Structures are given as C-alpha cells and as structure tokens.
Amino acid sequence: MPDITLNHLVADVSAGTVRPCQLTIRSGRIVSIVPSTAAMQPGVLVPGFVDAHVHVESSMLPPWEFARVAMRHGTVASVSDPHEIANVLGEPGIRFMIEDIAGSPFMCWFGCPSCVPATSFETAGATIDADACARLLDDPNIHYLSEMMNWPGAIGADPQVMSKIAAARARGKRVDGHAPGLRGEQARAYFSRGIETDHECFTLDEARDKAALGVKILIRDGSAARNFEALWPMLAEHPELCMFCTDDAHPDDLLVGHIDRLLARAAAKGIDPFVALRAATLNPIRHYGLPCGLLREGDRADMVLVEDLVSFKPIRTWIAGELVAEGGRSCIAPRPSRTPNAFRAGTFVASDFRVLPPVRGAGSDASNAPVTAHAILAEDGQLVTGSIDAPMHVTNGVIEPDPSQDILLIAVVNRYSAVPPAMAFIRGFGLAHGAIASSVAHDCHNVVAVGASREAVAHAVNAVFAERGGLAVSDGSAAGTQTLALPIAGLMSDRPAEEVGASYAQLSRTAKLLGSPLRAPYMTAGFMALLVIPALKLSDRGLFDGSKFAFTPAVI
C-alpha cells in the first residue's frame, strides 16, 4: 500500500486544538503529523467515532452490513452487546456475529451477554450461565461483560450474578451496567459490585446521582429511547464520564445518521466541540481499551474528514488507512450472511387472543359485568412505561379492546414452545383498527403484537410465524397484511440495508396510517416485553410489574 499524504486541518482531541497539517499514513498508521503552511484541502480531520453501546441486531442487519452503513457516518467501531441473538440461539448466535464481521475493517468490540435470559419470568431460546460466561470471556474476541440487567440480583449478591462479574474482573475486562431509574442506596449497592457504566438514565438528576458515584454515563439516542435532550448538560458538567451510544437503532434511522448526529446536536447546544468529540472517541476508546487511533503519530489511521466542527458531516472515513466510505457511500462491498434461526411453526385464530374476565364467586352471573384492565401505558421515545386502570366492557364473556379510548390488545406469543399467548391491554399505540406484530421483542424475542381487534392480531402474528420471524402490519384482513422477513434468528435480514430500511419505513408508515402516533411503533412494541425496565411489561408468561419484580393481574 503506497503512502497517503493529506493536507487538512487536523483536530487534536486531547489538546482541544485544530491546526493546519500535512499528515502521512504508511501501512495503515500515521507516521507523521507536521504543521504546514501549504494550502489546505476542505474539511477537518477528526478521530473515527465509536458507538459505546449498541445491539447490532436491532438494526435488523447482520454485522457486516451494519458496519457498511455505520462507516458512512464516520463510525469506525462499536461496543456491541450480542445478547439479542444470544437469547435466541445462545453461544452459537454469538459465534455467528463474530464470524459475520470477520474480515471487515470495522471493529465490533463484542461483549459477553450477562443476562440470557434477562429474567426467570420469561422464555428464551437459550441460557448463558456463569460457567458459559467464564468460557466466553476467555475468548479474545469477547472484550467485556455486557449490561448487567439483573439489578435485584446484583444488589442481593445473587451467586450467578456475582460469579459473572467476578469472571470479568479476574480477566481484566470491563463490566457494563443497566439500572434504569435506580437511585440512592439501591444505586450505591448496585454499582459497588464493580459495575462501571449506565446507558439507561432518563432524567438529568438520575445521571447526576450516578456520576457522583463515578459511573460512566452513556448518553443514548436511538430509535426508541431518546435521552439526549434530558442528558446533554452532563457533557458540560462531567465531560470525562460521558460517552455517546445508540443502544438500538432501526435501519431507517441508521441510514440517515449515527454518532455524527449526536455530535452535531451537542454542538447546537453550545457544547465545546472537543468535549463532544471526546465523548465520541477518546472516552470510549480509553474505557474499553479499543485499539482505535486518536489521530496521533504512531496511531492506527482511524479517522473521519468532516465538513466542520458544527455539522460534523462526514466526507470520508478511513480505518487503518483504508478508505471505507466517501460521499455517503460505502467503499466496502456487501457479502452474503448465513441465516441461522430458531422458530416453531404456528397458526392462530382470533379466539387464541381472548382475554377473559376474572372468575366470580359461586352462583354469580357476571359474565358481562364491567371490569377494570390494569393496562400498560406506553410513552413515545421512552423504554420505561407507566400503568393505567381502564374500565372495560365484557361481551359474550370476553373482554374486548376499546380503540375509542386507545385501550388495545397486547399479546406475547412464545416462539419456542406451543403454549397459549400471554394477553393484556395497552394504551399509547393509538391504532384505530388493524394490528402490528414483531419477533424483535426484547430480550427473549418471542412475538409481540398490538392490535385493535383479536382478528387483526391473529393476522399479524400469523404473518410473522409464516416468515419464521419478522415484522408485520395488518389492516384486519389476511389480504391487507404486509411483512418484512427477518430470517437471521428472527432478528436480522439478509437483504441490503437500503432495501431493509425502505421496507421497515413502509411498515411504520402503514402503522401510522392505522392511527399510531408513535415515532417508531415497532421499536416501542419490541420493548413492551422487556421486563427489566419498569414499570409494566408483558412476557410470554404474563403481565409483569418491573418495579416489584413480580407478575400482576391484567384484569382487576
């Protein structure tokens, strides 16, 4: 490879300076950065960006294709937790992720999933216990212990939780956290176990409290959870503790932007661009020990040419001196992926999704008496949910949804075993008719469906099962049902990113035409089964109160 010589303004993120330089790259490394008085080419060279916490699977793209898109936006590495596919396929799923990215210049810094399944109150396709964690952490391709979602187990010193943390620490590997809303003594107890980060803060006061404990705060802005607006002051208050992450970015969002968008938003808030750049480069690189370059002599040439330090719009991206993206296009060719999966066969009818009223006392005739549903309250842009008690009518012994007051059916259907669907009610999705369904349902990835009628739910769920995983929207009829197939573990497509993004965007538009006000209805639906984030969620085993960590009745 011949030497590469560039004449640009060069940013020193440690010093917080920009100067005109001639930069020379040889064999993938920067051999010299020399101040220059020659005419400079347009743009500013900055270190390549890092997504400090992401589940690649949520892009619905396998790692190779995810990387091709991310590099267009100046991202050169991601700290990637493969617990989505691990919940479906176990260790072979993690091996698939490592295998799929092999040979790419992009760095997927994979962790060992710490909570597979996330809780004992749901059904996953696999289990990764403490012995398996230790074995995975011995693998040089596994670099840290991924988010410890079992906060009650950490606080209570559960032996499996403590063994997993000890295995990571014994190997000198980092331990990621997951503690939404945890404050005070509970937070102190949780982080005292050696847990170092949190990407779940959703209020500024919560982030400040955790920063006071020395916790690294990952400012998240993804497709469902958007916390930048709440947390951006942390960049000024605790710049050394902050990193940027997306956590879960759906394909249509990823095609538009990645960490570059967070940099631009920080600049628009008046944050020093070098403080923002450190959150996107220096801080995650140092914390996780990433071998990425920081635009210094001797470093690997991982860098982005951006238009300026305001828009941070990428012009070109290099990794190890290789030009990997230019002008919004990837220079890396696509390649096919395998399609490992675990999905049972299943066909459903409307009667499978009945919600029955509570059994009354002996001799009473109250089959059509009004009841109260303990319903999930979904919030746009948040993973946390509320709850609402809604009066419901009973017709012919069945509690039907009431779209007029936005009380819809929610179902979680076990994709691994033939058991009856779990049923509850939900407000916030706004569907006037029809239904949506998805096998991207964190973290066990059973099939979640939300609909205005039992018939519509059945059509949407059947479409997902027919594809052995994917997304579906139904207007209430079989003919009016659209799908996006996800043949890789029911989580990812084997199609090009643009095709996946367009199909996903079309399904989202259709859901909104059916009445949903949510910005990302599928992403929001996918988190309605995530029991480790309060307050009310639904697993394949029933309605779950995350604040009490116990099941609760769906109907009062």
Beta strands, then each sheet from edge to edge (+ up, - down):
strand 1: 4-12
strand 2: 17-26
strand 3: 29-35
strand 4: 44-47
strand 5: 49-54
strand 6: 75-80
strand 7: 107-110
strand 8: 144-148
strand 9: 174-177
strand 10: 197-198
strand 11: 216-220
strand 12: 242-245
strand 13: 303-306
strand 14: 314-319
strand 15: 322-326
strand 16: 329-330
strand 17: 371-377
strand 18: 386-392
strand 19: 394-395
strand 20: 398-399
strand 21: 408-413
strand 22: 422-427
strand 23: 435-438
strand 24: 447-451
strand 25: 470-474
strand 26: 481-485
strand 27: 536-539
strand 28: 542-545
strand 29: 550-551
sheet 1: 3+ 2- 1+ 4+ 13- 14+ 15- 16+
sheet 2: 5+ 6+ 7+
sheet 3: 8+ 9+
sheet 4: 10+ 11+ 12+
sheet 5: 18+ 17- 22- 21+ 24- 23+ 25- 26+
sheet 6: 19+ 20-
sheet 7: 27+ 28- 29+
end
